[in-house]
Amino acid sequence: MYAYRGWVDAGGLMAFISYTPKLQARAAFYVDRILKGAKPADLPIEQPIKFEFVINLKTAKALGLTIPPSVLLRADQVIE
């Protein structure tokens, strides 16, 4: 299980990741606020609300694993 999609594209079994473009935009917002003088302790804590689940079936097959259909249905993308 990986935290980055690139590892699954490179042959990892699966990844459960937060939606990166949105997080990058929010990080830029925080940097901007801090550079303008805001105290980091005064800024609200945010958590990602969108996640992506990716499964690499080629890797599963190479490992001799069978991914249940119910898990495959929950995946946002299945690499075959």
C-alpha positions in Angstrom: 0.0 0.0 0.0 1.5 3.3 -1.1 0.7 7.0 -0.4 1.7 8.1 -3.9 0.1 7.0 -7.2 3.4 7.0 -9.0 4.6 4.0 -7.1 1.5 2.0 -8.3 2.1 3.2 -11.9 5.7 1.9 -11.4 4.5 -1.6 -10.2 3.3 -1.2 -6.7 0.2 -3.1 -5.7 -2.2 -0.3 -4.6 -2.4 3.3 -3.3 -4.8 5.2 -1.2 -4.0 8.9 -1.8 -5.5 12.3 -1.1 -6.3 14.4 -4.1 -2.9 16.2 -4.6 -3.8 19.2 -6.9 -6.3 20.5 -4.3 -3.8 20.0 -1.5 -1.1 21.9 -3.3 -3.4 24.8 -3.8 -4.3 24.8 -0.1 -0.7 24.6 0.8 0.0 27.7 -1.3 -2.8 29.5 0.5 -1.2 28.8 3.9 2.2 29.9 2.7 0.7 33.1 1.4 -1.1 33.8 4.7 2.1 33.1 6.8 4.3 35.3 4.6 1.7 38.1 5.1 2.2 37.8 8.8 -0.4 35.3 10.0 0.6 33.1 12.9 0.6 29.4 11.9 -1.1 28.5 15.2 -4.0 30.7 14.3 -4.7 29.1 11.0 -7.3 26.4 10.9 -6.3 22.7 10.4 -7.6 21.2 7.2 -7.9 17.6 6.2 -8.3 16.3 2.7 -11.9 15.3 1.7 -11.2 13.6 -1.6 -9.2 10.4 -1.9 -8.2 8.2 -4.8 -7.9 4.4 -4.6 -5.7 2.8 -7.3 -5.0 -1.0 -7.8 -2.5 -2.5 -10.1 -3.8 -5.9 -11.2 -0.6 -6.8 -13.0 1.2 -6.7 -9.7 -1.5 -8.6 -7.9 -1.3 -11.3 -10.5 2.5 -11.4 -10.3 2.2 -11.8 -6.5 -0.4 -14.6 -6.9 -3.1 -12.4 -5.2 -6.7 -12.3 -6.1 -8.4 -9.0 -5.4 -12.1 -9.5 -4.5 -14.6 -7.9 -6.9 -16.0 -5.8 -4.0 -12.6 -4.2 -3.6 -12.2 -3.6 -7.3 -15.6 -1.9 -7.5 -14.4 0.6 -4.8 -11.2 1.5 -6.7 -11.2 4.7 -8.6 -8.8 3.2 -11.1 -7.6 -0.4 -11.9 -4.4 -0.8 -13.8 -4.5 -3.9 -15.9 
